[in-house]
Amino acid sequence: MPTTLAFHQLSVIAISLLQEDTSSDFSDLGKKLLGGFVLAVVVAVAFTFIKLRLRDKKPPAEFISISSSLRKDEPSKVTRD
């Protein structure tokens, strides 16, 4: 549902940018600035979704600590006196 609402808002902005006679007081430079901002937001959201999908497919490696030399599932190799 949030994705549908986001696409609806983007389509409304795109339609308003494509109209030649707008009620706003934007000049050509203002339209380019607003269009660039919308494009940057769309690219950032798409990049985030792609990055999250790749992270879900390939989980990060197990954390290895320098201070812990023994794992709990391995038998101890150290002999104590």
N, C-alpha and C positions, 0 to 999 in steps of 0.2 A: 504494500500500500504506500509506504513512503517513497518508493522508487517511482510509482505512478504519479504521485503529486509533484515530485521533482521534475519529471519529464514534461508534465503539463506546464509548470512554471517556465521551464526552458523554452517550450514551444511558444508560449505567450510572448516572451521576450524576443524570440527570433522573429515572430510575425510583426511585432511592433517595430523592430529594426528594419524590416524589409519594406514597410510602407513608406511611400514617398511623402505623403502629407500627414505629418504627425502633429498632435496637439502640444507636444512638449517643445521646449525652446532649445533643443540640442542643435548644435551646428554639426557639420560633417565630422569634425574632430571629436566632438562629444560622442557621436555614434560609434566611431572607431574605438574610442576609449572604453565605452560600455561593452561593445562587442568583444574586445580583447579581454576584459575582465571576465565576462561570461565564458569565453573560450578557456581561459586559465583555470577557472573553477571546474569546468567539465573535464579538462585534462587531469587535474589533481584528483578528482573523485575517481576517474577511470584508473589512474595509476594506483590509487589506494586499493581498489577492488582487485586489480590484477595481482598486486603484491600480497594481499591477504590470501587469495586463492593459491598462489604458489607456496606460501608459507604453510597452508593447511595440507597440501600434497606432500611436502617434504618437511617433516618436523625437525627442529634443531637437534643437534647432537647432545648426548648426555653430558652434563657438567662434570668436569674432572678437576678435583681440588688438589693442590700441591701438598697441603698439610695432611690429607687423609691418604695414607699409603696402603691401607687394607680395605678391601671391600667386605661387606658382611656375608656375602654368599661364598667367599673363598676361604679355605682353611688357612690358619695362621702358619707362616713359615718361620717365624721368629722363635728361637728357643730361649726360654727364660731361666735364669739361675736361681 
